């Protein structure tokens, strides 16, 4: 593919090994998967990769492989749990005052660095230690501030990352979309103001994060064009959706036995941020009642705790609760009929990769936009989260999405390409 050749030439990775710095805030699991996958692949290819593992949450693993040259772990600020509203500022202040780490990074002379933008601290850190070449990556669609700052955004006609729109906006939808956009930009501006004062105080850095971002050499998005909408694409931006996939592993005997059940199997998972176990009781009960009404279907539900809810339903014959499940391996097994998901970008792409039907229940953040764009491409159906309160609506949506006439895996293959198309995206880092 042309864009693969462009990237190969841009990095010249075929010719030499580079010293690469990756800034990886450990906050949301999906963000960590994406950034860590890039770091791991580069390290596997023989590059000397150093990772700043900036810890916000201990319950999120850093996902880094043994090939990483060096992991510089920054422990959470002691005050971080006392002021979650200022979590970024607290942890950034903790990081930039690290009298050992910053000088060490300055001495290491990296060839280029990779970072996400949702945490502005990384932008300033890379500037302070003198890195001239940077790659911005996003585990979601484009963070609104990035294309706007780089001049590759049609703000009136492009759905904001937090919006619930697809590509086609009416006049009034454009007006409402600007409110989502404003919220995103205000969040970034607020974060930037809090953090820039710290960089000015401790390192005499007076540039805003936007000024620094304009120097970025490349942009990588966790997007597959087959499930994306219309947007401006600059010559420096590339879609690498699917690179965060974990290598498929053989299922354990327990899961093989589950999948041998003759009933259709439905996988239910709402991600790692808004977990099923923390769902309001009325919604959990409604979901379970709907599942009970579909006794001819086996539900495998990712439910993160052993609590009164699961204990009281131990005798439910067609619902299996799992605190953890190998989602990628289950989807790839060919035995899953429907995947009920929160519509996180990684989960969506995994389902498309495996050709599994998706019933999306977007909850917050970019999930609404992900769902609308995928539906626009005729890849999923959406069940509004307010409809979870009504078991009959859940049953109806599941029955419709299970109908082979509604969806076939060939539609995914037609829109998103064969599995090899996803897998080949890793080759841009060779």
Rosetta blueprint (number, residue, H / E / L):
1 X L
2 X H
3 X H
4 X H
5 X H
6 X H
7 X H
8 X H
9 X H
10 X H
11 X H
12 X L
13 X L
14 X L
15 X L
16 X L
17 X L
18 X L
19 X E
20 X E
21 X E
22 X E
23 X E
24 X E
25 X E
26 X E
27 X L
28 X L
29 X H
30 X H
31 X H
32 X H
33 X H
34 X H
35 X H
36 X H
37 X H
38 X H
39 X H
40 X H
41 X H
42 X H
43 X H
44 X H
45 X L
46 X L
47 X L
48 X E
49 X E
50 X E
51 X E
52 X E
53 X E
54 X E
55 X E
56 X L
57 X L
58 X L
59 X L
60 X L
61 X L
62 X L
63 X L
64 X L
65 X L
66 X L
67 X L
68 X L
69 X L
70 X E
71 X E
72 X E
73 X E
74 X E
75 X L
76 X L
77 X L
78 X L
79 X L
80 X H
81 X H
82 X H
83 X L
84 X H
85 X H
86 X H
87 X H
88 X H
89 X H
90 X H
91 X H
92 X H
93 X H
94 X H
95 X H
96 X H
97 X L
98 X L
99 X L
100 X L
101 X H
102 X H
103 X H
104 X H
105 X H
106 X H
107 X H
108 X H
109 X L
110 X L
111 X L
112 X E
113 X E
114 X E
115 X E
116 X L
117 X L
118 X L
119 X L
120 X L
121 X H
122 X H
123 X H
124 X H
125 X H
126 X H
127 X H
128 X H
129 X L
130 X L
131 X L
132 X L
133 X L
134 X E
135 X E
136 X E
137 X E
138 X E
139 X L
140 X L
141 X L
142 X L
143 X L
144 X H
145 X H
146 X H
147 X H
148 X H
149 X H
150 X H
151 X L
152 X L
153 X L
154 X L
155 X L
156 X L
157 X L
158 X L
159 X L
160 X L
161 X L
162 X L
163 X L
164 X L
165 X L
166 X L
167 X L
168 X L
169 X L
170 X L
171 X H
172 X H
173 X H
174 X H
175 X H
176 X H
177 X H
178 X H
179 X H
180 X H
181 X H
182 X H
183 X H
184 X H
185 X H
186 X H
187 X H
188 X H
189 X H
190 X H
191 X H
192 X H
193 X H
194 X H
195 X H
196 X H
197 X H
198 X H
199 X H
200 X H
201 X H
202 X H
203 X H
204 X L
205 X L
206 X L
207 X L
208 X L
209 X H
210 X H
211 X H
212 X H
213 X H
214 X L
215 X L
216 X L
217 X L
218 X E
219 X E
220 X E
221 X E
222 X L
223 X L
224 X L
225 X H
226 X H
227 X H
228 X L
229 X L
230 X L
231 X L
232 X L
233 X L
234 X L
235 X L
236 X L
237 X E
238 X E
239 X E
240 X L
241 X L
242 X L
243 X L
244 X L
245 X L
246 X L
247 X L
248 X L
249 X L
250 X L
251 X L
252 X L
253 X H
254 X H
255 X H
256 X H
257 X H
258 X H
259 X H
260 X L
261 X L
262 X L
263 X L
264 X E
265 X E
266 X E
267 X E
268 X E
269 X E
270 X L
271 X L
272 X L
273 X L
274 X L
275 X L
276 X H
277 X H
278 X H
279 X L
280 X L
281 X H
282 X H
283 X H
284 X H
285 X H
286 X H
287 X H
288 X H
289 X H
290 X H
291 X H
292 X H
293 X H
294 X L
295 X L
296 X L
297 X E
298 X E
299 X E
300 X E
301 X E
302 X E
303 X L
304 X L
305 X L
306 X L
307 X L
308 X H
309 X H
310 X H
311 X H
312 X H
313 X L
314 X L
315 X L
316 X L
317 X L
318 X L
319 X E
320 X E
321 X E
322 X E
323 X L
324 X L
325 X L
326 X L
327 X H
328 X H
329 X H
330 X H
331 X H
332 X H
333 X L
334 X L
335 X L
336 X E
337 X E
338 X E
339 X E
340 X E
341 X E
342 X L
343 X L
344 X L
345 X H
346 X H
347 X H
348 X H
349 X H
350 X H
351 X H
352 X H
353 X H
354 X H
355 X L
356 X L
357 X E
358 X E
359 X E
360 X E
361 X L
362 X L
363 X L
364 X L
365 X L
366 X L
367 X H
368 X H
369 X H
370 X H
371 X H
372 X H
373 X H
374 X H
375 X H
376 X H
377 X L
378 X L
379 X L
380 X L
381 X E
382 X E
383 X L
384 X L
385 X H
386 X H
387 X H
388 X H
389 X H
390 X L
391 X H
392 X H
393 X H
394 X H
395 X H
396 X H
397 X H
398 X H
399 X H
400 X H
401 X H
402 X H
403 X L
404 X L
405 X L
406 X L
407 X L
408 X L
409 X H
410 X H
411 X H
412 X H
413 X H
414 X H
415 X H
416 X H
417 X L
418 X L
419 X H
420 X H
421 X H
422 X H
423 X H
424 X H
425 X H
426 X H
427 X H
428 X H
429 X H
430 X L
